[in-house]
């Protein structure tokens, strides 16, 4: 696997002090956001957060992404760990296609139906880079912050011991309640 790694840099944020390291793989750039004490923790809290520009940066209410990211960053700043910012926008269909999927959702499709109508699987993400990041940073045992059973299966397939799963539960709103119901009922999310 051909992967490029950056140096480690400090990142002060409104959530707390972090260190960051970037990884470039298959023309996508991913980020490890680590608490200051990350290297000293035997089983750090870890969130694998898939990029969501509309949620993370713009504050979209159609999803729970920004709220989950903020929850994870706040929690990890206090308790130690890492967020892997997984740069695979729109379950890896890209921003352009995600906007088209949003337009289909505006016409009544759910998140899965919209992706499928555009010619994609319900989830196109590839978590290979996460394994490289874990290996690079010596991660063998974690407390995983997720609701997604596919992320749990992937981490287990790496031989990384999940000693605890912490849910990332966010209160629904009128704009994302159907989205969250689809994630729970059709994708098996642990909500």
C-alpha distance (Angstrom), angle and dihedral (degrees) to the residues before:
residue distance angle dihedral
X1 . . .
X2 3.80 . .
X3 3.79 107.9 .
X4 3.80 130.7 162.0
X5 3.80 120.3 -148.3
X6 3.79 128.7 -158.0
X7 3.76 127.8 -147.1
X8 3.80 118.7 -92.9
X9 3.81 116.6 -97.4
X10 3.80 135.9 -177.2
X11 3.80 118.2 -106.1
X12 3.80 118.2 -169.8
X13 3.83 110.0 -164.8
X14 3.79 140.0 170.5
X15 3.83 85.6 -100.2
X16 3.80 94.9 54.0
X17 3.78 142.6 -82.3
X18 3.81 117.7 -40.3
X19 3.76 142.1 168.8
X20 3.81 118.4 -133.5
X21 3.79 134.1 -158.2
X22 3.81 124.3 -177.3
X23 3.80 127.4 -144.8
X24 3.80 125.6 -163.4
X25 3.80 116.5 -155.4
X26 3.83 128.7 158.7
X27 3.82 92.1 -9.8
X28 3.80 91.5 -55.2
X29 3.79 123.2 111.1
X30 3.79 118.1 -145.8
X31 3.78 130.1 -174.7
X32 3.79 136.6 -141.9
X33 3.82 109.7 -153.0
X34 3.80 107.4 -166.5
X35 3.78 132.5 -173.2
X36 3.79 115.7 -119.4
X37 3.83 90.7 -105.8
X38 3.83 95.7 42.9
X39 3.82 96.2 117.8
X40 3.82 92.0 53.2
X41 3.82 96.0 55.3
X42 3.81 117.8 93.6
X43 3.83 94.3 -159.0
X44 3.82 108.4 19.0
X45 3.77 124.1 -169.0
X46 3.82 108.2 -104.7
X47 3.78 132.0 -169.6
X48 3.80 120.3 -171.3
X49 3.79 99.8 -154.1
X50 3.79 118.0 -170.3
X51 3.78 113.9 -143.6
X52 3.79 117.1 -97.9
X53 3.80 110.9 174.5
X54 3.80 93.2 -178.6
X55 3.80 91.8 51.7
X56 3.81 104.4 28.8
X57 3.82 98.0 43.2
X58 3.82 105.2 18.9
X59 3.80 99.4 36.4
X60 3.80 97.4 -123.3
X61 3.79 113.2 -170.4
X62 3.83 91.6 -154.8
X63 3.81 90.4 86.5
X64 3.80 141.4 25.3
X65 3.81 96.0 -123.1
X66 3.82 102.4 109.9
X67 3.79 92.1 44.2
X68 3.83 91.1 50.2
X69 3.82 91.9 47.7
X70 3.81 92.2 48.7
X71 3.81 91.0 46.9
X72 3.81 90.8 51.5
X73 3.82 95.5 45.6
X74 3.81 92.7 47.8
X75 3.80 92.0 46.5
X76 3.81 94.9 45.3
X77 3.81 92.7 46.9
X78 3.83 87.4 57.3
X79 3.82 100.8 35.7
X80 3.79 105.2 26.7
X81 3.77 130.5 -110.8
X82 3.77 142.0 97.6
X83 3.78 143.5 -77.8
X84 3.78 114.7 -147.3
X85 3.81 103.8 -152.0
X86 3.79 98.9 -149.9
X87 3.79 107.2 -157.6
X88 3.79 100.5 -146.3
X89 3.79 104.9 119.4
X90 3.79 117.9 -151.1
X91 3.81 94.7 6.6
X92 3.81 85.1 -49.8
X93 3.80 99.1 -54.8
X94 3.81 91.2 111.7
X95 3.77 132.8 -118.5
X96 3.83 95.8 -79.3
X97 3.81 92.3 54.2
X98 3.80 91.6 40.9
X99 3.80 90.2 58.6
X100 3.81 88.6 50.5
X101 3.81 88.8 49.6
X102 3.82 89.0 50.9
X103 3.82 88.8 53.5
X104 3.82 89.6 53.3
X105 3.80 89.6 48.0
X106 3.81 88.1 53.2
X107 3.83 85.4 59.5
X108 3.81 93.1 53.0
X109 3.82 105.7 -86.8
X110 3.77 117.8 130.6
X111 3.81 121.7 -127.9
X112 3.82 93.2 -91.1
X113 3.81 95.6 44.7
X114 3.81 90.6 49.7
X115 3.81 93.4 52.3
X116 3.79 92.4 46.3
X117 3.83 92.1 47.7
X118 3.81 88.0 54.7
X119 3.82 89.9 53.8
X120 3.80 99.6 -99.7
X121 3.77 135.0 116.2
X122 3.79 115.4 -106.2
X123 3.82 87.7 -100.1
X124 3.81 123.3 20.2
X125 3.82 97.3 176.4
X126 3.80 121.6 134.6
X127 3.79 113.6 -158.1
X128 3.84 96.5 -169.3
X129 3.80 93.3 113.9
X130 3.81 90.5 56.8
X131 3.80 89.3 64.1
X132 3.81 89.8 51.4
X133 3.81 91.2 49.9
X134 3.81 92.1 49.2
X135 3.80 91.0 48.4
X136 3.81 92.9 47.2
X137 3.79 92.2 50.6
X138 3.82 95.5 41.1
X139 3.81 95.5 -115.2
X140 3.83 110.8 168.8
X141 3.80 103.6 146.9
X142 3.82 127.9 31.9
X143 3.77 147.7 168.3
X144 3.80 100.9 -129.6
X145 3.81 120.0 -144.8
X146 3.80 104.3 -154.0
X147 3.79 147.5 112.1
X148 3.82 92.5 -159.0
X149 3.83 116.2 101.4
X150 3.84 90.7 -162.4
X151 3.80 90.6 61.3
X152 3.81 89.5 49.9
X153 3.83 91.0 51.5
X154 3.79 92.1 47.1
X155 3.80 94.4 50.3
X156 3.81 90.3 47.4
X157 3.82 89.7 50.3
X158 3.82 88.0 59.3
X159 3.79 90.6 59.8
X160 3.81 90.4 -113.3
X161 3.79 110.8 145.1
X162 3.83 113.0 -126.2
X163 3.80 103.0 -154.4
X164 3.80 93.4 176.4
X165 3.80 138.9 9.0
X166 3.75 115.8 -146.6
X167 3.81 115.7 -165.2
X168 3.80 119.9 -130.5
X169 3.78 97.6 -146.4
X170 3.78 117.6 177.0
X171 3.78 126.1 -175.2
X172 3.81 112.3 -104.4
X173 3.79 122.7 -122.1
X174 3.81 132.1 -162.9
X175 3.82 90.7 -92.9
X176 3.83 98.6 51.3
X177 3.81 105.5 28.4
X178 3.83 93.1 98.4
X179 3.83 90.7 44.2
X180 3.81 90.8 53.1
X181 3.81 91.1 45.5
X182 3.83 89.8 53.3
X183 3.82 90.9 49.6
X184 3.81 90.0 50.9
X185 3.80 100.8 39.5
X186 3.81 102.1 35.2
X187 3.81 104.7 23.7
X188 3.80 97.7 37.2
X189 3.80 96.3 -122.4
X190 3.78 112.7 172.7
X191 3.80 98.1 -119.0
